[in-house]
Amino acid sequence: MPQIVTVRTRDEAGELAARAIVDLIDSTPDAVLGLATGSSPLPVYRALARLTEGKDLSQVRGFALDEYVGLDYSHPESYHSVINREVVEPLGLDPERVQVPPGAALDPDDAAARYEDAIRNAGGVDVQLLGIGSNGHIAFNEPGSPLDSRTRRLALTERTREDNARFFDSIDDVPTECMTQGIGTIMEAKQIFLFAFGEGKADAIRAALEFPISTDCPASALQEHSNVTFVLDEAAASLLS
């Protein structure tokens, strides 16, 4: 079963995961990090930048969870841009060692298979960071996604687009499709940290941790992972029994 850690602040959550990642990098300079976007992992990246100041992280490798389809990579809300802005530049990573799903690929099936191969050839993800959607999605695996799914292109639900509209001028600007790692892909990471903050995530957290494993809540698959930590503030944990 997942470990549950309740924190008072997002900064405390970021510090917890960042220290685990620093320990990993100290022992494995070419560690493979699974990189999430959105607001939940930002405290981790800020803490990592502080804790690794002066360290050489040029051998660290990274794989992002997902990317929009139909959004130019130069757009500030493309995950290519977000990962570069929030992770690669502050941490001094080698951009050639950090990959993001190719949402603009002309052959999405081939591109998805190549992304899976790249993760496998890197030896798999050592530490995967995750957020959770209000509908229980992890990465962009919406409810109904097969629990053994792999990297693929798929449509975003209206709820997810509404949740992500805060990053855009309007919901009309939010893409309708994405390329995302699958639940099966995520489950192969050696260690996982999932972050959730606020009352808006409480229902999803309860479903993920206390309801039977189901495609209705993709995050519930994590119940079967051997090394996963849910890092929650009191509001996100408020419905847990």
CORQUITA-V335567 format. One record per residue. N is the residue number from 1. RES is the residue in one small letter. SS is DSSP state (H for helix, E for strand, L for the rest). PHI is phi in whole degrees, 0 to 359 (999 if undefined). Layout:
N&RES&SS&PHI / N&RES&SS&PHI
This chain:
1&m&L&999 / 2&p&L&297 / 3&q&E&277 / 4&i&E&244 / 5&v&E&239 / 6&t&E&259 / 7&v&E&241 / 8&r&L&275 / 9&t&L&225 / 10&r&H&294 / 11&d&H&296 / 12&e&H&296 / 13&a&H&297 / 14&g&H&297 / 15&e&H&297 / 16&l&H&301 / 17&a&H&289 / 18&a&H&298 / 19&r&H&295 / 20&a&H&295 / 21&i&H&291 / 22&v&H&299 / 23&d&H&300 / 24&l&H&297 / 25&i&H&295 / 26&d&H&298 / 27&s&H&268 / 28&t&L&223 / 29&p&L&301 / 30&d&L&256 / 31&a&L&305 / 32&v&E&253 / 33&l&E&257 / 34&g&E&265 / 35&l&E&255 / 36&a&L&259 / 37&t&L&248 / 38&g&L&83 / 39&s&L&277 / 40&s&L&299 / 41&p&L&276 / 42&l&H&302 / 43&p&H&298 / 44&v&H&294 / 45&y&H&295 / 46&r&H&295 / 47&a&H&294 / 48&l&H&298 / 49&a&H&300 / 50&r&H&288 / 51&l&H&286 / 52&t&L&254 / 53&e&L&303 / 54&g&L&89 / 55&k&L&275 / 56&d&L&270 / 57&l&L&252 / 58&s&L&292 / 59&q&L&266 / 60&v&L&295 / 61&r&E&247 / 62&g&E&213 / 63&f&E&228 / 64&a&E&283 / 65&l&L&286 / 66&d&E&199 / 67&e&E&202 / 68&y&E&289 / 69&v&E&259 / 70&g&L&92 / 71&l&L&247 / 72&d&L&301 / 73&y&L&300 / 74&s&L&280 / 75&h&L&297 / 76&p&L&299 / 77&e&L&258 / 78&s&L&293 / 79&y&H&286 / 80&h&H&301 / 81&s&H&291 / 82&v&H&298 / 83&i&H&297 / 84&n&H&295 / 85&r&H&286 / 86&e&H&265 / 87&v&H&237 / 88&v&H&299 / 89&e&H&292 / 90&p&H&297 / 91&l&H&268 / 92&g&L&71 / 93&l&L&283 / 94&d&L&281 / 95&p&H&300 / 96&e&H&289 / 97&r&H&260 / 98&v&E&242 / 99&q&E&246 / 100&v&L&234 / 101&p&L&309 / 102&p&L&280 / 103&g&L&297 / 104&a&L&267 / 105&a&L&299 / 106&l&L&288 / 107&d&L&243 / 108&p&H&297 / 109&d&H&295 / 110&d&H&294 / 111&a&H&297 / 112&a&H&295 / 113&a&H&296 / 114&r&H&293 / 115&y&H&293 / 116&e&H&301 / 117&d&H&298 / 118&a&H&296 / 119&i&H&297 / 120&r&H&297 / 121&n&H&292 / 122&a&L&280 / 123&g&L&95 / 124&g&L&87 / 125&v&L&277 / 126&d&L&281 / 127&v&E&227 / 128&q&E&253 / 129&l&E&264 / 130&l&E&223 / 131&g&L&254 / 132&i&L&218 / 133&g&L&282 / 134&s&L&295 / 135&n&L&261 / 136&g&L&88 / 137&h&L&286 / 138&i&E&238 / 139&a&L&53 / 140&f&L&249 / 141&n&E&280 / 142&e&L&285 / 143&p&L&309 / 144&g&L&98 / 145&s&L&295 / 146&p&L&300 / 147&l&L&289 / 148&d&L&254 / 149&s&L&295 / 150&r&L&243 / 151&t&L&305 / 152&r&E&194 / 153&r&E&265 / 154&l&E&204 / 155&a&E&275 / 156&l&L&271 / 157&t&L&286 / 158&e&H&298 / 159&r&H&297 / 160&t&H&294 / 161&r&H&296 / 162&e&H&296 / 163&d&H&297 / 164&n&H&272 / 165&a&H&297 / 166&r&H&296 / 167&f&H&272 / 168&f&L&238 / 169&d&L&293 / 170&s&L&201 / 171&i&H&296 / 172&d&H&297 / 173&d&H&271 / 174&v&L&281 / 175&p&L&302 / 176&t&L&260 / 177&e&E&226 / 178&c&E&210 / 179&m&E&241 / 180&t&E&222 / 181&q&L&300 / 182&g&L&275 / 183&i&H&298 / 184&g&H&298 / 185&t&H&297 / 186&i&H&299 / 187&m&H&294 / 188&e&L&275 / 189&a&L&297 / 190&k&L&288 / 191&q&E&218 / 192&i&E&229 / 193&f&E&244 / 194&l&E&248 / 195&f&E&247 / 196&a&E&212 / 197&f&L&225 / 198&g&L&96 / 199&e&H&298 / 200&g&H&295 / 201&k&H&256 / 202&a&H&298 / 203&d&H&298 / 204&a&H&295 / 205&i&H&295 / 206&r&H&299 / 207&a&H&297 / 208&a&H&293 / 209&l&H&258 / 210&e&H&243 / 211&f&L&268 / 212&p&L&301 / 213&i&L&300 / 214&s&E&203 / 215&t&L&293 / 216&d&L&296 / 217&c&E&229 / 218&p&H&308 / 219&a&H&294 / 220&s&H&297 / 221&a&H&302 / 222&l&H&294 / 223&q&H&302 / 224&e&H&262 / 225&h&L&279 / 226&s&L&276 / 227&n&L&211 / 228&v&E&231 / 229&t&E&238 / 230&f&E&269 / 231&v&E&254 / 232&l&E&232 / 233&d&E&274 / 234&e&L&297 / 235&a&L&293 / 236&a&L&293 / 237&a&L&270 / 238&s&L&292 / 239&l&L&261 / 240&l&L&287 / 241&s&L&282
